[in-house]
Every structure is written in C-alpha cells, then in structure tokens.
Amino acid sequence: MTEGAGFVAGDLPEELTAAEAGMWQAFRNGTVYDLSSGDTVVDDPHGEHPWGAGRAVRARIVAWLLLDGPPALAGRVSSLKLTGVRITGTLDLSGGTVQPYVELRGCRFDEEVRLPEARFTTLRLVDCAVPRLEAARVHTEGDLHLPRCRFQQGVRLTDAHIGTDLLLNQAVVHRDRSGRSIAADGLTVGQDLQAELLESHGELSLRAAQVGVSLSLRGAKLDNPYSRYALNAPQLTVERTLYLTPAGVGSPLLSGTTPARGTRIQPFECRGGLRLDDGRFGDAVDLERARFVLADDQVLSMRRMQTPELRFLGDAPQCGQVLLSGARIVNLVDRAASWPGPGSLHMGGFTYENLVPRGPFPLTRRLDWVAAATAEYNPEPYERLAAVLREAGEDEDAREVLLAKQRRRRETLPPAAKVWGYVQDLTVAYGYRPGRAAVWMAVLWAAGTLAFAHADHPPMNHDGHPYWSPALFTLDLLLPVIDLGQVGQWQLRGVWQWLAAVMIMLGWILATTVAAGATRLLRRG
C-alpha cells in the first residue's frame, strides 16, 4: 500500500477479510487481537481440531503490517499481538526491518516462517505451531522467545544475533532434512539462553555459539538416533554456567530455583552423543543427575574444554566413551558412581587442581578411576592425581598413587626388569615406604647374628685380630661400602661362606633399592 491508497490516514484496505480487518485495527491500537474460542481443546494450536476461515489471516497481510503498516492511533504504540490466530501462507520477512513489537500466542502457521537477515526489536512466539522457522542471521535488539512452540521441520538460527535472551523452554523441535533439530552454529546471545524442558528430536547444533551469561538445558530431552550427536557444540563459549541438570515439571518455578517439595523432577537426558570440545565456560559445567544413553560408537566428549569447575555428577553411561583429553579444570566435583568402567574413559592431558568428591570416594576407587582411563600404561594421570593430593595435604595418599603407578609400569617391562621391580616393591615399595628398609635390615641382622653365633671362625691373622662378634660381623656383611673391620678378619668355610655371600648380596640389593627410592623421591620433590 502507498500513501495515496489512503491507509496512512487510517482507512482499511478493501481487500481485507473480517479477521484481517480486526487484526489491522488492533495493530493500530497496540492491543491483543484474540480469536480463541475459550474451549481449551479447540484452541490447542497443536491439536487436531480444525480452525476455520473465521480465525485465519493471510501471512502477506501480517508481513504488510510489520514491514509497512499503518501508523498507530494517537496516544498508542502500534504492535502485533495475536492470540489463537491461524496464519495461512508463508510468512516471509527476509531482510526486512520490523519496528513494531511482535507477540503471537497460541497461533498456528500453515507454512514455514522465514526471517533470514531480518531485524526486530523483540519477537515472541509463545505456544505456537510452526512447520519450520528459518531465521539465519536474524538480529534482535531485545529477546527472541519461542517457549512451548512446536516445530515439525526444525529451527535454523545460524549466525543469529539475539540482543538479550533466547528462550526455548518446553519447545518441541523435530529434525529437518539435514537431520538437525536446531541449527544454531555461530549464534550469539547477549544474556541467557534458556532451553529448559526442551524436546529435541535430531541434532542440536551450537558450534562456535556464544552466550553472554548462562546456558540452561535443565530437564531437556535430547534424542538423536539418526546420527552421532544429540548435542553438537564444539567451541561453545558461555560466560558463566552450562546447566545440564534436572528441572521441576508442572510448577511455575523460576529458572534455577529449588523445586518445591512434591514437585516432579525431570533430569537432563541425552540419547546420543554430546560434544563440548574446545568449549570455554566462565563459571562451571554442571552435569548434576544428567543421564546419557550412548551407543557403542557415541561419546560424551569434553576434550580441551576449559572451565573453573566441572560437576561430573550424572549417571555413568553404560555404553560409549567419556573423553576428557586435554581438558583444563580447576575444581573437579564428582562421585564414584558417575564414571564409566575400563576402556570407556580417556583422560590424556586432563588437568585439574582440586578434587571435591560428593559422597564416598576412597582412594582405591580413585585408583580404579585412573586405571580405567589408561588402557595402556600412561604415567600422566597418576602423577596429576598425586600432585593434587599432595597440594591438599594428603601426602600418604599421594605416595600410594605413585606406588600404584610403579606397579602399573612394572607390567609393561621385560621379564628381568619385572623381577627387579618385584624386588623393589617387596623390600621398600619402590622407595615410597622407606620404613620397610629398616625392618628388613633388622630381620636380616637378627637372623645373621643367630646363625653366625654357631659358626666356626678361625682368624685370618693369629698374631692380632679383633674380638669375634656375630652381630658386628653380620652388620659388616649387610652394609656395603662401610667397613666395620670384621669381614676380613675371619675365615669361614662351607655353608657359612655361602651364607656370608648371601648376606652381602642381600645388603647390596637392599642398599640399591633404597637408593633408587630415594632418587625417585628427590625427583618428585
């Protein structure tokens, strides 16, 4: 329409239907245009009950209002607020600039909504039935709200820019022809992205997306049996926290509040792989009570992820793998039952500074956790765990971890080195239990003293020799390098000569293992 056609002055275009004329007037008034019947079954936009022509407006008339609509009445602000309206045809606002406020509640769209490269102040579609939303590179100064909407052929928000909040709470999104439910690669959200209780049937793709505050998928159900990932979000940046946690169902709770007693809780559930590789999270990644149902070839991947806190508190996946290779965490909050078994966990290059276990997590289980992550011997996970325990003041536990590392390494050695490893373990536990050396020395000294007390010991030099002392003689045999002046003074024959040789050999073995352990401890210090 042009100014010469007369609608700038307030006249209605002649081609409008009765429903469209009412919408036109409501737009100029800035009031809600409600065509609902009052019957909740009939008014359900997702139901099977047909909506006739009396509730229908053409998509091109809606576009006309939004892109080039009439001026508001005096003292009013023009806006499009529709409730219970059916929009026929394709609503195409591609590349347009929409100044009026837009809010559609409980509406049905017969065909897809096209918004690529369009600009809005705020756009709200609440509880609407939309075949598909095509909104690549859409730009909003304020919010984009899509709560409780259902999209049968997916949503595209690639490279979209949302000025404040993006809401997808309780939305139901089915996959498009490419297998994606929500394609939002390169998405930028100024504040929060809330997708609580979202149902996603296909791949939710957030590659290289940026969220200014928090990203909440509390209570969401992500299901993608068609391809590898249900959530594919490498290089995702969230300035605060990513929530993959439970949500209260059936209560008007604010996001993040504790559900009232008796509220049904729905956990976050991911049926398909989850990928957060190279992600950056300013506060935390929270997996409290999260459920992951993975196929054998699917993964929960957090490789090279960086965050101050990882709360790994979900249910352990029964299949698939958990990948933490190269991730950098400050606080690892976890529970023993959350980790998968051997062969399903990979932690090469995984660094963390503090362990904060929830519930019992004894050192034996923690060592099993490290062993599960190293199908082949790798010293790094053991050394990282020992360093963290030492920093926490748990020196004894740190030594146990390093001892477990040596025992695991021993299994990779050739037979001769393996035998020497068993000797070091039996005698001084690779130097991590130095008190054993004193015990062994005392036992050998006492046994030697008792034995040599009955030995025939003619002197080497009849003119001058020290007083015979079985205790000093045994100690001189056991202590290499140190000469107590006994061994070279007496002649032993037969079995006593062999016994002396055995004592010398045991002394050298004991001294060598002590020296090896001391060297290891000094290197560790």
PyMOL commands that set and color helices and strands:
alter all, ss='L'
color gray80, all
select helices_A, chain A and resi 3-5+7-9+18-29+40-43+53-55+59-68+336-338+363-372+379-391+395-410+415-431+435-452+470-478+487-489+495-524
alter helices_A, ss='H'
color red, helices_A
select strands_A, chain A and resi 32-34+56-58+79-83+86-88+91-92+97-98+101-105+108-109+113-114+119-120+123-126+129-130+133-134+139-140+144-145+150-151+155-156+161-162+166-167+172-174+180-183+188-189+193-194+199-201+203-205+210-211+215-216+221-223+229-232+237-238+241-243+247-249+264-266+269-271+273-275+280-281+284-286+291-293+299-301+306-312+321-323+328-334+345-346+354-357
alter strands_A, ss='S'
color yellow, strands_A
deselect
rebuild
show_as cartoon
